[in-house]
Amino acid sequence: MEPEQVPPAPRRPRTEARDLERYAALFAARTRQMRSSAMRNMMSIATRPEVISLAGGLPDTSTFPADLFEEIAAGIAADGLAGALQYGPTEGLDGLREAIPEVMAREGTGAEPEDVTVTTGGQQALDLVTRALVDPGDVLLCDAPTYPGALPTFAAYQADVIQVECDSEGMRTDLLEQTLTELEAGGKRPKFIYSVPTFQNPGGITLSLERRRQMVEIARRFEILVVEDNPYGLLRFEGDPLPSLYSIDGGGFVVYVGTFSKIVAAGLRLGWVVAPPPVRQKIVLGKQAADLCTSNLVQEFALRFLQSGRFDEYVDGLREVYRSRRDAMLGAIAEYFPHGADWSRPEGGLFVWATLPEVIDTGDLLAKALGENVAFVPGAEAFVDGRGTNSMRLNFSGVPEERIIEGVRRIGRLADRMLGLYETIANTAELPLPGGPVEKERRKAG
Ligand SMILES: Cc1ncc(COP(=O)(O)O)c(C=O)c1O
């Protein structure tokens, strides 16, 4: 029998400001602090083919071996389909929980499978850890600058974020200790220190061995946790690997967050968190509420990839690609960025952090750069306190070398023009001169 036809309800007009007012009373207080990530907002622009995007943190997925993809998919179809299409345990599939410590062991970090919780990307791990530990108004400490994508998570749980300055050796542990002492004197005990110690996003810097030891020692002394977020450790192009904070600590005060996004594929949305049992239990409860479990299909895919024996070869290939892209970017910055600019020289990872003369606001520069089809992340996105306005994060993993060079050239030219304009005004108004193109020409001329 044909179902009875019900005429569709008239289409409501799209949401307008008036409508928003109507919903306002319904929103939870926490939504007032929720902030959008600039990178997410920019995704729609940055993925246009004509745009050279140095904005995202996109890994290069073009080298993933298609034959292996087919083989794994066919293998799942042949002998694992029913399980792959089923719900799974909240903690993750046993096989993958056992394989993850083997991935961590490649950087010399030991972990127990029962301490591992598989998550829907590293981002969910950050969300679940924050959900488990943070009440509104609780203090969190993190690097300055920090991973821009962590800030919306911290804001969603109404955390009070304090950023501790970094230099070329990572977070300044003297300032960390000082901040904790001051907070303690004011009766405040932060919940955790969030750190990306290796090839940091966005700074490209790596926390030195001595500071790693100090950070763990400080966390123990003040009895707070460190959340170590390590998506990039395996992407080292040069230099000696450093022990993770987790391995220095032995897993008492450090919660370790990992992800397959940058070493297998971001589209899998697969990460993990290793935490001491009491914290892990709360994380698992949070994950039950969030999404019950991470996709079995995706976990099965990753497990078979790890078992294929081609994981190391794949990561080696990525390292090669990224090393030469980093070199292309550093070379182009040295050639095209104005005098007075400074930038990091990362030994691995995906990002360079560049700082321009103070008179350049990289938010304004971005608006101009988008007009010339280049995108980057303005530095202010990596801070909660208004710092970083003359800095920018540049990604070198997602774009081939010629496009990196062209993108940097366009940004450099725009920065030069902005400085030139400033110089003209400054000359008239007798303001101090930053290093700009006019000055550069003067210097060249001797
Ligand atoms: C430091 C850091 N943490 C977490 C993430 C999120 O990773 P995932 O793609 O696994 O959610 C990223 C992604 O760029 C990152 O750079």
The ligand as a Tripos MOL2 file, in Angstrom:
@<TRIPOS>MOLECULE
LIG
   16    16     1     0     0
SMALL
NO_CHARGES

@<TRIPOS>ATOM
      1 C1         49.2600   19.6680   18.2930 C.3       1 LIG1
      2 C2         48.0640   19.0190   17.6970 C.ar      1 LIG1
      3 N1         47.2370   18.3270   18.4770 N.ar      1 LIG1
      4 C3         46.1500   17.7330   17.9900 C.ar      1 LIG1
      5 C4         45.8300   17.8210   16.6530 C.ar      1 LIG1
      6 C5         44.5780   17.1660   16.1430 C.3       1 LIG1
      7 O1         44.8950   15.9850   15.5520 O.3       1 LIG1
      8 P1         43.8230   15.0140   14.9100 P.3       1 LIG1
      9 O2         43.8050   15.2850   13.4580 O.co2     1 LIG1
     10 O3         44.3590   13.6740   15.2180 O.co2     1 LIG1
     11 O4         42.5140   15.2450   15.5750 O.co2     1 LIG1
     12 C6         46.6560   18.5430   15.7960 C.ar      1 LIG1
     13 C7         46.3260   18.6910   14.3880 C.2       1 LIG1
     14 O5         46.8970   19.4180   13.6400 O.2       1 LIG1
     15 C8         47.8060   19.1470   16.3380 C.ar      1 LIG1
     16 O6         48.6480   19.8500   15.5890 O.3       1 LIG1
@<TRIPOS>BOND
     1     1     2 1
     2     2     3 ar
     3     2    15 ar
     4     3     4 ar
     5     4     5 ar
     6     5     6 1
     7     5    12 ar
     8     6     7 1
     9     7     8 1
    10     8     9 2
    11     8    10 1
    12     8    11 1
    13    12    13 1
    14    12    15 ar
    15    13    14 2
    16    15    16 1
@<TRIPOS>SUBSTRUCTURE
     1 LIG1         1 GROUP 0 **** ****
